[in-house]
């Protein structure tokens, strides 16, 4: 009579470290997605002092981070530009330090001007024609604001970046978070309404301003500026406080 198989105790299973787990993911990605050509528009282009190129490659529905190392970048026959449509030869990989999926770029060739960037420039030109960027419409920022309002999604990575900067530069400054979607068809009207309720405003959207602007069915919320002055009582002392040395974040 054969003995029954012993059940595996889940508590006794081997626990992988984060480094080991991310390394397994990187090996799976690199081993199953071959080197190939991908077309899209360049956004968030950064030329590092080291000579490396960092940018986002995107289309109307998706985006991915890209890195081109100096040894490859110095062989380019042209200078890539923000909003340019290109085709890249790249290998999918994972940047282990952040656990981010990205493309390691070997070659870049131009493929004409990007449709998204051209649409952004047309929108900008129309708003300039309407006088929305005129100097007499602009208001100077207060030297010592009593608080700052941030309009973004609570899950946005940009929020963490803003709070980290405020933690270094103005740790005692009250910060009011106005939760709001920053992508999709409903983003434009929601952001415009939220701006009307803010005092000193920081508007943050993911990755690049050109993409969410192109997705909004109306002109971007700059059309409702300048916002009205509101009393200090709008800064509510409620919500999340991210650390003792962090700026006080009040969820509205």
GIJO-V121863 format. One line per field, one symbol per residue. ss: DSSP state (A for helix, B for strand, O for the rest). phi: phi as a letter, one per 30 degrees, with the letter a starting at -180 (. if undefined). A space follows every 10 residues. Layout:
ss = ???
phi = ???
This chain:
ss = OOOOOOOOOA AAOOOOOAAA AAAAAAAAAA AAOOOBBBBB BBBBBBBOOO OOBBBBBBOO OOBBBBBBOA AAAOOOOOOO OOOBBBBBBB BBBBBOOOOB BBBBBBBBBB BBBOAAAAAA AAAAAAAAAO OOOOAAAOOO OOOOOOBBBB BBOOOOAAAA AAAAAAAAAO OOOBBBBBBO OOOOOOAAAA AAAAAOOOOO BBBOOOOOAA AAAAAOOOOO AAAAOOOOOO OAAAOOOOOO OOOOOOOOBB BO
phi = .ddddddddd dcddcddeed dddddddddd dccdeacbcl cdbhdbcddd jdcbaccbbd baaadbbbde ddddcddbce beiddbbbcb cdabdddcic daccccbbbd bjdddddddd dddddddddd idcdddcdcd dddbddabcc cadecddddd ddddddddcb dcddbcccda dcbjdddedd deddedcccc cbcbbdibdd ddddcddbed dddcdddddc ddddddcajd cdjdccddcc dd
